[in-house]
Amino acid sequence: MSINSFGHLFRVTTWGESHGPALGATVDGCPPGVAIDEAMIQQWLDKRKPGQNKYTTQRREADEVRILSGVFEGVTTGTPVQLMIENTDQRSKDYGDIAEKFRPGHADITYWQKYGIRDYRGGGRSSARETAARVAAGGLARAALAKLAPGVEIKGYMTRMGTHEIDRDQFDWDQIDQNPFWVPDANAATTWADYLDRLRKSGSSVGAVIEVVARGVPAGLGAPVYGKLDTDLAAGMMSINAVKGVEIGEGMSAAMLTGELNADEISMGPDGPEYSSNHAGGILGGISTGQDIVVRFAVKPTSSILQTRKTITKSGAAAEIITKGRHDPCVGIRAVPVGEAMMACVILDHLLLDRGQTGGVRGPIG
């Protein structure tokens, strides 16, 4: 068994390899009557596609999505939606030198130990290229959310690149789409550009932290214990290639707070409960509060680098490795739209679960 699906009612199965003819997603459980076309999905794929600037891999892929099923006359039919993205710029020969070697920090060695098959052409399913399928599915999820919960808005951005952090006092939502790093701090964008350019030229790579915020999510999504909204959000973000840590709200920093500092005080406002802060990241007991849902995840440095590293071959012999080809010096840049897509899929899934369980019934306050 190999698990390639996520979600409960809105269920996404991704397929395909980095250097195969195509990759994509089969989405089951999308409600009928959702207006969707390829252009509506393409806008999100365009945020993620490679080769847009010198700070990402120079692999040239149009990442053009095709809808093969589940849509008729511009709306979903309620049947499975098949999304396909053709690979057009594979250069498998770039990986010929590492066919017998394992890249340190890469899944090469664990895939071989588990399956006994080595798809060295860009890593096969372990490649971040797989995330294009998630972004396509996320575009469909956003369209469904626009119909079922039109107040929901999802936005991702980088907060850290290596040792460099944004200045929260300079946070500017309008800056996010104005620079190649999706960073809400104009000064940070300038500093990061110089830093990553030097790193890129040296043949190395660096990690990053991405924050994704969902605004306008209604209170009541999620369920106690095993059906928590934050459980599925954490699993969804952790499933993204190269992610090594996930936080909700204050996350690990909550361990440094006292009870009175961590508690988000509640008062009654004209439209319902209001909170003095949002240390909980919009989720309490696994259930959304109606505040912004805040998720943060850490992405490790790209393993394929032009720096010589020690490794072993499949036969166990000592070796040295240097990875040629086209790779992201900071994979966190293109992880931003992937995080947004996972947030959209999970929020929609829990919206559908809540409708099925409670029919939208809520405990009255006031």
C-alpha positions in Angstrom: 0.0 0.0 0.0 1.2 3.5 -0.9 -0.8 6.4 0.5 -1.2 9.1 -2.1 -4.4 10.7 -0.9 -5.5 13.2 1.7 -8.8 14.6 2.9 -12.1 13.1 4.2 -15.0 14.3 2.1 -13.0 16.6 -0.2 -10.4 13.9 -1.1 -7.3 14.5 -3.3 -5.2 11.8 -4.8 -2.0 13.0 -6.6 -0.1 11.0 -9.2 2.9 11.2 -11.5 6.6 11.8 -11.3 9.0 14.6 -11.7 10.3 13.4 -15.1 7.4 11.3 -16.3 5.1 12.5 -19.1 2.6 14.2 -16.8 1.4 14.6 -13.2 -1.9 15.6 -11.7 -4.6 15.1 -9.2 -7.9 13.3 -9.0 -10.3 15.2 -6.7 -13.3 13.4 -5.4 -16.1 15.0 -3.3 -16.1 18.4 -4.8 -19.7 19.7 -4.5 -21.7 20.1 -7.7 -22.4 23.5 -9.2 -19.0 25.1 -8.4 -18.0 27.4 -11.3 -14.6 26.4 -12.5 -12.4 26.5 -15.6 -8.8 26.0 -16.3 -7.9 29.7 -16.1 -9.3 29.8 -12.5 -6.9 27.1 -11.5 -4.0 28.3 -13.7 -3.7 31.6 -11.7 -2.6 29.7 -8.7 -0.2 27.4 -10.6 1.4 30.4 -12.2 2.5 31.5 -8.6 4.3 28.2 -8.1 5.7 27.4 -11.6 9.5 27.2 -12.0 11.8 29.5 -13.9 10.1 32.8 -13.1 13.2 34.5 -11.8 16.8 33.7 -11.0 15.9 32.8 -7.4 14.1 29.6 -8.4 15.0 26.5 -10.4 15.5 27.3 -14.1 13.5 24.3 -15.3 11.0 25.8 -17.8 7.6 24.4 -17.3 4.4 26.1 -18.4 2.5 24.1 -15.8 -0.7 24.3 -17.9 -3.5 22.5 -16.3 -6.2 20.5 -18.2 -9.5 19.5 -16.7 -10.3 16.0 -18.0 -13.5 15.1 -16.1 -16.0 16.2 -13.5 -16.9 19.6 -15.1 -19.7 20.3 -17.6 -20.7 23.6 -19.0 -18.4 25.4 -16.6 -19.5 23.9 -13.3 -18.6 20.8 -11.4 -20.9 17.8 -11.7 -20.2 16.2 -8.3 -18.2 13.4 -9.9 -14.4 13.1 -9.7 -12.5 16.0 -11.2 -9.3 14.9 -13.0 -6.6 17.5 -13.3 -3.5 16.9 -15.5 -0.3 18.9 -15.9 2.1 17.8 -18.6 5.9 17.8 -18.0 7.6 19.4 -21.0 11.2 20.3 -19.8 12.6 17.1 -18.3 16.4 16.7 -18.5 16.9 13.3 -17.0 20.5 13.2 -18.2 21.4 15.7 -15.6 20.9 13.0 -13.0 22.9 10.2 -14.7 25.9 10.8 -12.4 23.9 10.1 -9.2 22.0 7.0 -10.4 24.1 4.9 -8.0 24.7 7.4 -5.2 22.4 8.8 -2.5 22.1 12.6 -2.0 22.7 13.5 1.7 19.6 15.0 3.1 17.4 13.6 0.3 14.8 10.9 0.3 16.9 8.9 -2.3 18.2 6.5 0.4 14.9 5.9 2.2 12.9 5.3 -1.0 15.5 2.8 -2.0 15.4 1.1 1.4 11.6 0.9 1.3 10.9 0.0 -2.4 14.1 -1.3 -3.9 13.5 0.9 -6.9 15.5 4.1 -7.6 13.9 6.7 -9.9 17.0 8.9 -10.0 15.4 11.3 -12.5 14.8 14.2 -10.2 13.6 12.0 -7.4 10.4 10.7 -8.9 7.6 11.1 -6.3 9.9 12.6 -3.8 10.5 15.6 -6.0 8.8 18.9 -5.1 7.4 18.8 -8.6 4.6 16.7 -7.1 3.3 19.8 -5.4 2.0 21.3 -8.7 -0.8 18.8 -8.4 -1.7 20.0 -4.9 -1.8 23.6 -6.1 -4.2 22.6 -8.9 -6.4 20.8 -6.4 -6.2 23.9 -4.1 -7.5 26.0 -7.0 -10.6 23.9 -7.2 -10.9 24.1 -3.4 -10.7 27.9 -3.5 -13.5 28.0 -6.1 -15.7 25.8 -3.9 -15.0 27.9 -0.8 -15.9 31.1 -2.9 -19.3 29.6 -3.3 -19.9 28.0 0.1 -18.0 30.4 2.4 -17.3 33.6 0.3 -15.8 35.4 3.3 -12.8 33.1 3.4 -9.5 34.5 2.2 -6.2 32.6 2.3 -2.8 34.2 2.0 0.7 32.8 2.5 4.1 34.6 2.8 7.7 33.9 3.9 8.7 35.1 7.4 12.3 33.7 7.4 15.0 32.8 5.0 18.0 31.2 6.8 18.9 33.5 9.6 17.1 36.5 8.1 13.6 37.3 9.6 11.0 39.8 8.6 10.4 42.9 10.8 6.8 42.4 12.1 6.6 46.1 12.7 7.0 46.6 9.0 4.4 44.0 8.0 2.6 45.1 4.8 0.0 42.9 3.1 0.4 44.8 -0.1 4.1 44.0 -0.4 3.5 40.2 -0.6 2.8 40.1 -4.3 5.4 42.8 -5.1 8.6 40.8 -4.7 9.9 37.3 -5.7 9.9 36.0 -2.1 6.3 36.6 -1.2 7.5 38.6 1.8 5.4 41.3 3.6 8.4 43.5 4.3 10.0 45.6 1.5 13.3 46.0 3.4 13.6 42.3 4.0 12.9 41.6 0.3 15.9 43.7 -0.7 18.2 42.1 1.9 17.1 38.6 1.0 17.7 39.2 -2.7 21.4 40.0 -2.1 21.7 37.1 0.4 20.2 34.5 -1.9 22.0 35.7 -4.9 25.3 35.1 -3.2 24.2 31.7 -1.9 22.9 30.7 -5.3 26.2 31.6 -7.0 28.1 29.5 -4.4 26.1 26.4 -5.4 24.5 26.1 -1.9 20.9 26.4 -0.6 19.0 27.6 2.4 15.8 26.9 4.4 12.8 29.1 5.1 9.7 29.6 7.2 6.3 30.1 5.6 3.2 31.4 7.3 -0.3 30.9 5.9 -3.3 32.8 7.2 -7.0 32.0 6.5 -9.3 34.9 7.3 -13.1 34.7 7.5 -13.2 31.0 8.5 -16.5 30.5 10.4 -16.4 29.3 14.0 -17.2 25.6 14.5 -15.1 23.8 11.9 -13.2 20.8 13.2 -14.0 18.2 15.9 -12.6 17.1 19.2 -9.8 14.6 19.7 -9.2 12.8 16.4 -11.0 15.1 14.0 -9.2 18.3 15.0 -8.9 21.0 12.4 -5.3 21.7 13.5 -4.5 18.0 13.3 -5.4 17.9 9.6 -3.7 21.3 8.9 -0.5 20.1 10.6 -0.6 16.8 8.6 -1.3 18.6 5.3 1.6 21.1 5.8 4.0 18.4 7.0 3.2 16.3 3.9 4.7 19.0 1.7 8.1 18.0 0.4 11.0 19.3 2.5 8.9 20.4 5.5 10.4 19.6 8.8 8.2 21.5 11.3 4.7 22.9 11.7 3.2 25.4 14.2 -0.3 26.6 14.8 -0.6 30.0 16.4 2.2 30.6 18.9 3.3 27.0 18.3 6.5 26.1 20.1 6.7 29.7 21.6 3.6 28.9 23.7 5.9 26.8 25.9 7.6 30.1 27.0 4.3 31.9 27.9 2.5 32.0 31.2 -1.2 31.1 31.4 -2.3 34.7 31.6 -0.2 35.7 28.7 -1.2 32.8 26.4 -5.0 33.0 27.1 -6.9 35.0 24.5 -9.3 37.1 26.6 -12.9 37.1 25.3 -15.4 39.9 25.3 -18.8 40.3 23.6 -18.9 42.5 20.5 -21.7 43.6 18.3 -21.4 40.6 16.0 -20.5 38.0 18.6 -17.4 37.0 20.6 -14.2 39.0 20.2 -10.7 38.1 21.3 -8.0 40.3 22.7 -5.3 38.3 20.9 -4.8 35.2 18.8 -2.1 33.1 20.5 -4.3 30.0 19.7 -4.0 30.6 15.9 -7.8 30.6 15.5 -8.3 27.1 16.8 -9.3 25.9 20.3 -9.8 22.2 21.1 -9.4 21.4 17.4 -12.4 23.7 16.5 -12.1 27.1 14.7 -12.9 30.2 16.8 -13.8 32.5 13.9 -10.4 34.3 14.3 -7.7 34.2 11.7 -6.3 30.6 11.4 -2.5 30.9 11.4 -0.2 28.1 10.4 3.6 28.2 10.1 5.9 25.6 8.6 9.7 25.3 8.2 11.3 24.1 5.0 14.8 22.6 5.0 17.5 23.6 2.5 17.3 22.0 -0.9 19.4 18.7 -0.9 20.5 18.9 -4.5 23.5 21.4 -4.3 26.7 22.1 -6.3 28.8 21.5 -3.2 30.7 18.3 -2.8 29.3 16.0 -0.1 30.3 12.6 1.2 27.9 9.7 0.7 27.7 6.0 -0.2 26.6 4.1 -3.3 23.9 1.4 -3.5 26.6 -1.2 -3.0 27.7 0.6 0.2 31.0 2.0 -1.1 32.2 5.4 0.0 31.7 8.1 -2.5 31.5 11.9 -3.1 28.5 13.5 -4.8 27.8 16.8 -6.4 24.3 17.3 -7.9 24.1 18.9 -11.3 20.8 20.1 -12.9 18.4 22.9 -12.0 17.4 23.3 -8.4 15.8 25.9 -6.1 18.4 27.7 -3.9 15.5 28.2 -1.5 12.6 25.9 -2.0 10.6 27.9 0.5 9.8 30.5 -2.2 7.7 28.1 -4.3 6.3 26.5 -1.1 4.2 29.5 -0.4 1.4 28.7 -3.0 1.7 25.1 -1.9 0.9 26.0 1.7 -2.0 28.1 0.5 -3.4 25.2 -1.5 -3.1 22.8 1.5 -4.9 25.3 3.7 -7.7 25.7 1.1 -8.2 21.9 0.8 -8.3 21.3 4.5 -10.6 24.2 5.3 -13.0 23.1 2.5 -12.9 19.5 3.7 -13.8 20.5 7.3 -16.5 22.8 6.1 -18.1 19.9 4.3 -17.6 17.6 7.3 -19.3 20.2 9.6 -22.3 20.5 7.2 -22.6 16.8 7.2 -22.4 16.4 11.0 -24.2 19.5 12.4 -26.0 21.0 9.4 -24.5 24.3 10.5 -26.1 24.3 13.9 -24.3 26.6 16.4 -24.5 27.1 20.1 -26.1 30.6 20.6 -24.1 33.3 22.4 -25.8 36.5 23.6 
